[in-house]
Amino acid sequence: MILQGGYNNHGAPIGVISLDSFFPKPEGHIRYAGTFDFPVIYKIVKGATVERLIRECDPKLLEPFTQAARELEADGVKAITGSCGFLALHQRQIAQAVNVPVFMSSLIQIPLVAQMLSPRRKIAVIVANSDALTPDHLQGAGITDQPIVIAGMQDQPQFSEVILRGRSNDLDMQIFSDELFSVAERVLSENPDTGAIVLECTDLSHFAPKLYERFNIPVFDLNSLMRMVAATVQRTRA
């Protein structure tokens, strides 16, 4: 048996292009080391803050994101994702820059989820900032006319202060939970025909099991997509 070399690292199926942020990443977060049962390589893009990506939509970030993808590919990963769902904006450009599969956002699951549900069912998409989500983000994720309803976390005080604006590095997890569930409760009560939830924001994944427990509908996030991709690019089971 001959092992193929040429990489600095081996055995890590997924590489993550990561924003430059210092708030806590609890268990279940894509950047919490114990979230996945397979190795992950992280590439932090210095200066790529949440505010620059989401609110400012800074086009100057595309080049360092693309370079990070090339470096992850050179490091030997089999697929590449990102730590923020708003990277959907750059999905196509980053995918064109490398030769491994790229899935920059949980949002690219939406067409699949829509196919899985009855046409009478909507998809509730909970995002970090619904005001900043543009048609270009949706187009980058391959979303066209799927029946989605979008709810944003931007008006929740702690989420805005810590996650979106980076003014504090401390999270009160009970407040975080209360803020998320208030947003989820509202969008689902206004849309009782919702058949699934998609979490755009990786900071919300910690609460995915509790969301499922509370609302009893499928909850998709980047973690669910990441596990599926890892199982395909490093396949070990029939």
Short mmCIF file of the C-alpha atoms (twelve columns), coordinates in Angstrom:
data_MODEL
# 
_entry.id   MODEL 
# 
loop_
_atom_site.group_PDB 
_atom_site.id 
_atom_site.type_symbol 
_atom_site.label_atom_id 
_atom_site.label_alt_id 
_atom_site.label_comp_id 
_atom_site.label_asym_id 
_atom_site.label_seq_id 
_atom_site.Cartn_x 
_atom_site.Cartn_y 
_atom_site.Cartn_z 
_atom_site.pdbx_PDB_model_num 
ATOM 1   C CA . MET A 1   0.000   0.000  0.000  1 
ATOM 2   C CA . ILE A 2   1.374   3.399  -1.050 1 
ATOM 3   C CA . LEU A 3   0.261   6.502  0.832  1 
ATOM 4   C CA . GLN A 4   0.057   9.675  -1.228 1 
ATOM 5   C CA . GLY A 5   1.932   12.637 0.231  1 
ATOM 6   C CA . GLY A 6   2.371   16.246 -0.738 1 
ATOM 7   C CA . TYR A 7   0.428   17.829 2.132  1 
ATOM 8   C CA . ASN A 8   1.431   19.319 5.474  1 
ATOM 9   C CA . ASN A 9   -1.431  17.536 7.245  1 
ATOM 10  C CA . HIS A 10  -3.318  14.294 6.757  1 
ATOM 11  C CA . GLY A 11  -6.592  12.892 8.041  1 
ATOM 12  C CA . ALA A 12  -8.624  16.101 8.428  1 
ATOM 13  C CA . PRO A 13  -11.601 15.958 6.067  1 
ATOM 14  C CA . ILE A 14  -12.836 19.532 6.575  1 
ATOM 15  C CA . GLY A 15  -11.136 22.919 6.643  1 
ATOM 16  C CA . VAL A 16  -12.900 25.964 8.072  1 
ATOM 17  C CA . ILE A 17  -12.285 29.526 6.916  1 
ATOM 18  C CA . SER A 18  -12.786 31.417 10.165 1 
ATOM 19  C CA . LEU A 19  -13.610 35.007 10.989 1 
ATOM 20  C CA . ASP A 20  -11.452 36.982 13.403 1 
ATOM 21  C CA . SER A 21  -13.596 36.967 16.560 1 
ATOM 22  C CA . PHE A 22  -13.030 36.561 20.289 1 
ATOM 23  C CA . PHE A 23  -16.464 35.944 21.820 1 
ATOM 24  C CA . PRO A 24  -17.061 32.503 23.384 1 
ATOM 25  C CA . LYS A 25  -17.636 29.489 21.152 1 
ATOM 26  C CA . PRO A 26  -19.702 27.061 23.262 1 
ATOM 27  C CA . GLU A 27  -20.023 23.347 22.652 1 
ATOM 28  C CA . GLY A 28  -21.778 22.846 19.341 1 
ATOM 29  C CA . HIS A 29  -20.127 25.876 17.753 1 
ATOM 30  C CA . ILE A 30  -18.169 25.098 14.604 1 
ATOM 31  C CA . ARG A 31  -15.055 26.515 16.300 1 
ATOM 32  C CA . TYR A 32  -15.441 24.514 19.516 1 
ATOM 33  C CA . ALA A 33  -12.777 21.826 19.304 1 
ATOM 34  C CA . GLY A 34  -14.981 19.007 20.595 1 
ATOM 35  C CA . THR A 35  -18.028 19.603 18.397 1 
ATOM 36  C CA . PHE A 36  -17.126 17.065 15.708 1 
ATOM 37  C CA . ASP A 37  -15.985 13.462 15.889 1 
ATOM 38  C CA . PHE A 38  -13.472 14.036 13.085 1 
ATOM 39  C CA . PRO A 39  -10.451 16.366 12.819 1 
ATOM 40  C CA . VAL A 40  -10.937 19.906 11.530 1 
ATOM 41  C CA . ILE A 41  -8.323  22.431 10.376 1 
ATOM 42  C CA . TYR A 42  -9.096  26.106 10.993 1 
ATOM 43  C CA . LYS A 43  -7.720  29.045 9.038  1 
ATOM 44  C CA . ILE A 44  -8.413  32.381 10.752 1 
ATOM 45  C CA . VAL A 45  -8.523  35.354 8.387  1 
ATOM 46  C CA . LYS A 46  -7.034  38.212 10.392 1 
ATOM 47  C CA . GLY A 47  -9.080  41.383 10.265 1 
ATOM 48  C CA . ALA A 48  -12.145 39.619 8.876  1 
ATOM 49  C CA . THR A 49  -14.548 40.673 11.594 1 
ATOM 50  C CA . VAL A 50  -18.225 39.831 11.811 1 
ATOM 51  C CA . GLU A 51  -19.073 43.487 11.233 1 
ATOM 52  C CA . ARG A 52  -16.946 43.730 8.085  1 
ATOM 53  C CA . LEU A 53  -18.517 40.623 6.589  1 
ATOM 54  C CA . ILE A 54  -22.153 41.071 7.601  1 
ATOM 55  C CA . ARG A 55  -22.960 44.759 8.041  1 
ATOM 56  C CA . GLU A 56  -20.312 46.334 5.823  1 
ATOM 57  C CA . CYS A 57  -20.287 43.531 3.243  1 
ATOM 58  C CA . ASP A 58  -16.665 44.500 2.556  1 
ATOM 59  C CA . PRO A 59  -15.620 43.301 -0.937 1 
ATOM 60  C CA . LYS A 60  -11.956 43.474 0.113  1 
ATOM 61  C CA . LEU A 61  -12.493 40.291 2.146  1 
ATOM 62  C CA . LEU A 62  -12.949 38.086 -0.914 1 
ATOM 63  C CA . GLU A 63  -9.231  37.847 -1.683 1 
ATOM 64  C CA . PRO A 64  -8.099  36.785 1.837  1 
ATOM 65  C CA . PHE A 65  -11.001 34.325 2.011  1 
ATOM 66  C CA . THR A 66  -9.960  32.858 -1.326 1 
ATOM 67  C CA . GLN A 67  -6.326  32.677 -0.226 1 
ATOM 68  C CA . ALA A 68  -7.383  30.907 2.975  1 
ATOM 69  C CA . ALA A 69  -9.244  28.332 0.881  1 
ATOM 70  C CA . ARG A 70  -6.153  27.703 -1.240 1 
ATOM 71  C CA . GLU A 71  -4.041  27.273 1.884  1 
ATOM 72  C CA . LEU A 72  -6.526  24.822 3.389  1 
ATOM 73  C CA . GLU A 73  -6.495  22.817 0.178  1 
ATOM 74  C CA . ALA A 74  -2.686  22.799 0.277  1 
ATOM 75  C CA . ASP A 75  -2.932  21.599 3.880  1 
ATOM 76  C CA . GLY A 76  -4.742  18.497 2.646  1 
ATOM 77  C CA . VAL A 77  -8.389  19.032 3.589  1 
ATOM 78  C CA . LYS A 78  -10.986 17.282 1.445  1 
ATOM 79  C CA . ALA A 79  -13.665 20.002 1.646  1 
ATOM 80  C CA . ILE A 80  -13.905 23.605 2.819  1 
ATOM 81  C CA . THR A 81  -16.539 25.553 4.720  1 
ATOM 82  C CA . GLY A 82  -16.743 28.836 6.622  1 
ATOM 83  C CA . SER A 83  -17.514 29.908 10.156 1 
ATOM 84  C CA . CYS A 84  -20.283 32.359 9.137  1 
ATOM 85  C CA . GLY A 85  -23.294 31.734 6.933  1 
ATOM 86  C CA . PHE A 86  -22.972 35.156 5.309  1 
ATOM 87  C CA . LEU A 87  -20.001 33.700 3.424  1 
ATOM 88  C CA . ALA A 88  -22.687 32.453 1.022  1 
ATOM 89  C CA . LEU A 89  -21.969 35.721 -0.768 1 
ATOM 90  C CA . HIS A 90  -18.587 34.301 -1.837 1 
ATOM 91  C CA . GLN A 91  -19.612 30.662 -2.368 1 
ATOM 92  C CA . ARG A 92  -19.108 30.587 -6.118 1 
ATOM 93  C CA . GLN A 93  -15.847 32.536 -6.209 1 
ATOM 94  C CA . ILE A 94  -14.238 30.425 -3.492 1 
ATOM 95  C CA . ALA A 95  -15.455 27.190 -5.087 1 
ATOM 96  C CA . GLN A 96  -13.862 28.288 -8.366 1 
ATOM 97  C CA . ALA A 97  -10.528 28.915 -6.643 1 
ATOM 98  C CA . VAL A 98  -9.929  25.363 -5.396 1 
ATOM 99  C CA . ASN A 99  -10.354 21.765 -6.500 1 
ATOM 100 C CA . VAL A 100 -12.152 20.390 -3.448 1 
ATOM 101 C CA . PRO A 101 -15.848 20.743 -2.550 1 
ATOM 102 C CA . VAL A 102 -16.806 24.063 -0.975 1 
ATOM 103 C CA . PHE A 103 -19.886 24.749 1.148  1 
ATOM 104 C CA . MET A 104 -19.517 28.191 2.645  1 
ATOM 105 C CA . SER A 105 -22.922 28.468 4.300  1 
ATOM 106 C CA . SER A 106 -25.671 26.478 5.939  1 
ATOM 107 C CA . LEU A 107 -27.998 28.312 3.559  1 
ATOM 108 C CA . ILE A 108 -27.043 26.039 0.662  1 
ATOM 109 C CA . GLN A 109 -29.127 23.336 2.351  1 
ATOM 110 C CA . ILE A 110 -32.338 25.270 1.708  1 
ATOM 111 C CA . PRO A 111 -33.041 23.930 -1.816 1 
ATOM 112 C CA . LEU A 112 -32.552 20.385 -0.495 1 
ATOM 113 C CA . VAL A 113 -34.777 20.979 2.520  1 
ATOM 114 C CA . ALA A 114 -37.478 22.424 0.268  1 
ATOM 115 C CA . GLN A 115 -37.381 19.287 -1.871 1 
ATOM 116 C CA . MET A 116 -37.821 17.169 1.246  1 
ATOM 117 C CA . LEU A 117 -40.923 19.005 2.461  1 
ATOM 118 C CA . SER A 118 -44.454 19.283 1.186  1 
ATOM 119 C CA . PRO A 119 -44.903 22.350 -1.067 1 
ATOM 120 C CA . ARG A 120 -47.366 23.548 1.551  1 
ATOM 121 C CA . ARG A 121 -44.605 23.785 4.164  1 
ATOM 122 C CA . LYS A 122 -42.332 26.777 4.725  1 
ATOM 123 C CA . ILE A 123 -38.742 26.868 5.915  1 
ATOM 124 C CA . ALA A 124 -37.953 29.205 8.806  1 
ATOM 125 C CA . VAL A 125 -34.462 30.608 8.312  1 
ATOM 126 C CA . ILE A 126 -32.948 32.193 11.425 1 
ATOM 127 C CA . VAL A 127 -30.044 34.467 10.548 1 
ATOM 128 C CA . ALA A 128 -27.647 36.729 12.412 1 
ATOM 129 C CA . ASN A 129 -28.926 39.884 10.712 1 
ATOM 130 C CA . SER A 130 -31.931 39.751 8.409  1 
ATOM 131 C CA . ASP A 131 -31.461 43.417 7.477  1 
ATOM 132 C CA . ALA A 132 -28.046 42.588 5.996  1 
ATOM 133 C CA . LEU A 133 -29.138 39.467 4.101  1 
ATOM 134 C CA . THR A 134 -29.361 40.393 0.420  1 
ATOM 135 C CA . PRO A 135 -30.567 38.660 -2.751 1 
ATOM 136 C CA . ASP A 136 -26.874 38.140 -3.582 1 
ATOM 137 C CA . HIS A 137 -26.423 36.021 -0.445 1 
ATOM 138 C CA . LEU A 138 -29.451 33.922 -1.367 1 
ATOM 139 C CA . GLN A 139 -28.320 33.582 -4.969 1 
ATOM 140 C CA . GLY A 140 -24.876 32.494 -3.795 1 
ATOM 141 C CA . ALA A 141 -26.529 29.687 -1.840 1 
ATOM 142 C CA . GLY A 142 -28.604 28.597 -4.839 1 
ATOM 143 C CA . ILE A 143 -31.861 29.832 -3.328 1 
ATOM 144 C CA . THR A 144 -34.497 30.871 -5.859 1 
ATOM 145 C CA . ASP A 145 -38.198 30.544 -5.144 1 
ATOM 146 C CA . GLN A 146 -38.126 28.222 -2.145 1 
ATOM 147 C CA . PRO A 147 -40.849 29.022 0.431  1 
ATOM 148 C CA . ILE A 148 -38.728 30.617 3.154  1 
ATOM 149 C CA . VAL A 149 -39.491 33.002 5.992  1 
ATOM 150 C CA . ILE A 150 -36.508 34.845 7.434  1 
ATOM 151 C CA . ALA A 151 -36.049 35.924 11.043 1 
ATOM 152 C CA . GLY A 152 -33.051 37.893 12.295 1 
ATOM 153 C CA . MET A 153 -31.255 38.126 15.621 1 
ATOM 154 C CA . GLN A 154 -30.009 41.693 15.119 1 
ATOM 155 C CA . ASP A 155 -32.535 43.314 17.458 1 
ATOM 156 C CA . GLN A 156 -31.643 41.057 20.394 1 
ATOM 157 C CA . PRO A 157 -29.501 43.193 22.752 1 
ATOM 158 C CA . GLN A 158 -26.862 40.697 23.867 1 
ATOM 159 C CA . PHE A 159 -26.548 39.053 20.456 1 
ATOM 160 C CA . SER A 160 -26.061 42.427 18.810 1 
ATOM 161 C CA . GLU A 161 -23.587 43.647 21.425 1 
ATOM 162 C CA . VAL A 162 -21.419 40.516 21.584 1 
ATOM 163 C CA . ILE A 163 -21.748 38.676 18.271 1 
ATOM 164 C CA . LEU A 164 -22.518 41.359 15.710 1 
ATOM 165 C CA . ARG A 165 -20.622 44.347 17.114 1 
ATOM 166 C CA . GLY A 166 -17.878 42.669 19.140 1 
ATOM 167 C CA . ARG A 167 -18.215 45.101 22.028 1 
ATOM 168 C CA . SER A 168 -17.935 42.361 24.654 1 
ATOM 169 C CA . ASN A 169 -16.329 38.945 24.795 1 
ATOM 170 C CA . ASP A 170 -18.680 37.528 27.427 1 
ATOM 171 C CA . LEU A 171 -21.934 35.643 26.794 1 
ATOM 172 C CA . ASP A 172 -24.696 34.978 29.295 1 
ATOM 173 C CA . MET A 173 -25.970 31.699 27.868 1 
ATOM 174 C CA . GLN A 174 -29.402 31.986 29.490 1 
ATOM 175 C CA . ILE A 175 -29.915 35.400 27.913 1 
ATOM 176 C CA . PHE A 176 -28.618 34.013 24.612 1 
ATOM 177 C CA . SER A 177 -31.145 31.174 24.800 1 
ATOM 178 C CA . ASP A 178 -33.995 33.529 25.686 1 
ATOM 179 C CA . GLU A 179 -33.164 35.822 22.773 1 
ATOM 180 C CA . LEU A 180 -33.007 32.997 20.253 1 
ATOM 181 C CA . PHE A 181 -36.176 31.314 21.435 1 
ATOM 182 C CA . SER A 182 -38.084 34.593 21.360 1 
ATOM 183 C CA . VAL A 183 -37.132 34.993 17.692 1 
ATOM 184 C CA . ALA A 184 -37.974 31.361 16.908 1 
ATOM 185 C CA . GLU A 185 -41.288 31.497 18.770 1 
ATOM 186 C CA . ARG A 186 -42.336 34.601 16.884 1 
ATOM 187 C CA . VAL A 187 -41.517 33.373 13.377 1 
ATOM 188 C CA . LEU A 188 -43.101 29.970 13.975 1 
ATOM 189 C CA . SER A 189 -46.242 31.395 15.556 1 
ATOM 190 C CA . GLU A 190 -46.623 33.729 12.577 1 
ATOM 191 C CA . ASN A 191 -46.023 30.815 10.189 1 
ATOM 192 C CA . PRO A 192 -47.675 27.700 11.651 1 
ATOM 193 C CA . ASP A 193 -47.201 25.890 8.343  1 
ATOM 194 C CA . THR A 194 -43.413 25.810 8.863  1 
ATOM 195 C CA . GLY A 195 -41.930 22.366 8.285  1 
ATOM 196 C CA . ALA A 196 -38.256 22.912 9.157  1 
ATOM 197 C CA . ILE A 197 -35.781 25.372 10.634 1 
ATOM 198 C CA . VAL A 198 -32.468 26.304 9.011  1 
ATOM 199 C CA . LEU A 199 -29.925 28.117 11.179 1 
ATOM 200 C CA . GLU A 200 -27.681 30.359 9.108  1 
ATOM 201 C CA . CYS A 201 -25.606 31.484 12.059 1 
ATOM 202 C CA . THR A 202 -23.052 29.052 13.490 1 
ATOM 203 C CA . ASP A 203 -23.329 30.814 16.851 1 
ATOM 204 C CA . LEU A 204 -26.838 29.354 17.190 1 
ATOM 205 C CA . SER A 205 -25.883 25.702 16.681 1 
ATOM 206 C CA . HIS A 206 -25.373 25.138 20.408 1 
ATOM 207 C CA . PHE A 207 -29.144 25.440 20.765 1 
ATOM 208 C CA . ALA A 208 -30.158 23.218 17.817 1 
ATOM 209 C CA . PRO A 209 -31.093 20.209 19.998 1 
ATOM 210 C CA . LYS A 210 -33.229 22.420 22.255 1 
ATOM 211 C CA . LEU A 211 -34.947 23.991 19.252 1 
ATOM 212 C CA . TYR A 212 -35.830 20.541 17.971 1 
ATOM 213 C CA . GLU A 213 -37.039 19.489 21.414 1 
ATOM 214 C CA . ARG A 214 -39.233 22.587 21.736 1 
ATOM 215 C CA . PHE A 215 -40.761 22.734 18.245 1 
ATOM 216 C CA . ASN A 216 -40.507 19.104 17.100 1 
ATOM 217 C CA . ILE A 217 -39.543 19.908 13.510 1 
ATOM 218 C CA . PRO A 218 -36.222 19.241 11.728 1 
ATOM 219 C CA . VAL A 219 -33.430 21.693 12.527 1 
ATOM 220 C CA . PHE A 220 -30.692 22.072 9.929  1 
ATOM 221 C CA . ASP A 221 -27.477 23.984 10.540 1 
ATOM 222 C CA . LEU A 222 -23.904 24.026 9.316  1 
ATOM 223 C CA . ASN A 223 -23.032 21.180 11.682 1 
ATOM 224 C CA . SER A 224 -25.567 18.860 10.054 1 
ATOM 225 C CA . LEU A 225 -24.215 19.772 6.620  1 
ATOM 226 C CA . MET A 226 -20.607 19.450 7.743  1 
ATOM 227 C CA . ARG A 227 -21.146 15.947 9.085  1 
ATOM 228 C CA . MET A 228 -22.785 14.882 5.838  1 
ATOM 229 C CA . VAL A 229 -19.939 16.275 3.740  1 
ATOM 230 C CA . ALA A 230 -17.284 14.723 5.995  1 
ATOM 231 C CA . ALA A 231 -18.954 11.343 5.565  1 
ATOM 232 C CA . THR A 232 -18.733 11.658 1.775  1 
ATOM 233 C CA . VAL A 233 -15.222 13.057 1.279  1 
ATOM 234 C CA . GLN A 234 -13.647 10.564 3.681  1 
ATOM 235 C CA . ARG A 235 -16.010 7.663  3.259  1 
ATOM 236 C CA . THR A 236 -15.418 4.595  5.418  1 
ATOM 237 C CA . ARG A 237 -18.846 2.925  5.564  1 
ATOM 238 C CA . ALA A 238 -21.110 1.369  2.951  1 
# 
